[in-house]
């Protein structure tokens, strides 16, 4: 059995495990090895799996009776998948048993990281937290600061990804990103959430007392009301969004 999954640094890790029956006819399952893998092709993965078996087990290829991977094309493909290449390398038929895939794409993430490295002060994308309000501000800030990298990565995925559904989604997201409505929403919410983030951080301090807390809330509310009633502040956001949209060849 084998599968790949990204670790916390988003390096792709290949885990190879075996099921076997011991001398007492008791079934066992053991992880043989976990290692970083860079070659995500079916042939490359098959070679990595066989290398793990050879280096960890005193058995020859005749000891392999089944192979067990997920449904992804690189693993299950009948022409270029791991299961087919492994059979070719061993030189005989080894039945393949599929399971459901459940990992995200390191390849697509590495594309994004490559584009982000070209942009000064780009921020890594964050999940939109449902419980921590302060992280919402950081999520929006990351999209804004890495806007160009995200758009370029989506455009690249839309052209070269092997999965037609992924290409369609990437194309759709890329088109939505350059629409004026999206540009303005990100810019405006970045402006607003920056103010609420300050309040949130202050309200989480252990030494805060109730009177200071009420004063902070009141000041934040008044600040937001000024934005709502002061046309110049809102117009500044609109003008900035218009200029940015023009750089994207979008018609605001």
C-alpha positions, 0 to 999 in steps of 0.5 A, a space after each residue: 500500500 502507498 499514498 502521498 500527502 503534504 506535510 506541514 511544510 507542504 513537502 510531498 511525503 510518500 508512505 509505503 506500508 505492507 500487509 503480510 501473514 507471519 509464520 503463525 498465520 496472523 495478519 500484520 500491517 507495518 509502515 516501511 518508510 516515509 520519505 519525501 518524493 518529487 517525481 509524481 509520475 506513475 513511473 517515478 512513484 512505482 520506482 520509489 515504492 519498489 526501492 522502499 520494498 527492496 531496502 526494508 524487506 528481505 523478500 523478492 518481487 515474488 512476495 508481492 501479491 496485491 497493490 493498494 492505492 487511491 483512485 487518482 490517475 497517477 496511481 490507478 491509471 491503466 497506462 501510466 499509473 503506478 499500478 501499471 508501471 509497477 507490474 511492468 517493472 516486476 514483470 508479472 500481473 499484480 492485482 490492483 485494489 483501489 481506495 478513495 483519494 483524500 489528499 490535496 495537490 502539492 503540484 498545484 500548491 508548488 505552482 502558487 508558491 513559485 509565483 508568490 516568490 516573484 512578488 515582494 511581500 506576498 503572504 501565504 494564503 490562510 483558511 477562512 476561520 469560522 471561529 477566529 474573527 482576527 484570522 478573517 482579516 489576515 485571510 483577506 490581507 493575504 489574498 490582496 497582497 498575493 493577488 497577482 500570484 494567485 491569478 497567475 497560478 490559476 491561469 497556469 493551472 487552467 492551461 496545463 493541469 491534467 484534470 479537466 474539472 480542475 482546469 474548468 474551476 481554475 478558469 472560472 476562478 481566474 475570470 471572477 478574480 479580475 471582475 471589478 466587483 471582486 476587486 472592490 469587495 477585497 479592497 473594501 473589506 480589507 479596509 474594514 477588517 483592518 479596523 475590526 482586527 485592532 478591536 478583536 486583538 485588544 478585546 482578547 488581552 487578559 488585562 482588559 477591563 470592562 470599561 476599557 472594553 466598552 470604550 474600544 467598542 464605541 470607538 470602533 463603531 464610531 470609526 465605521 460610522 464615519 466611513 459610512 457617512 463620509 463620501 470621500 473615504 468611500 470614494 477613495 476606496 472606489 477610485 483605488 479599486 478602479 485603478 487596480 481593475 484597469 491594470 487587470 484589463 478589467 472594465 470597471 
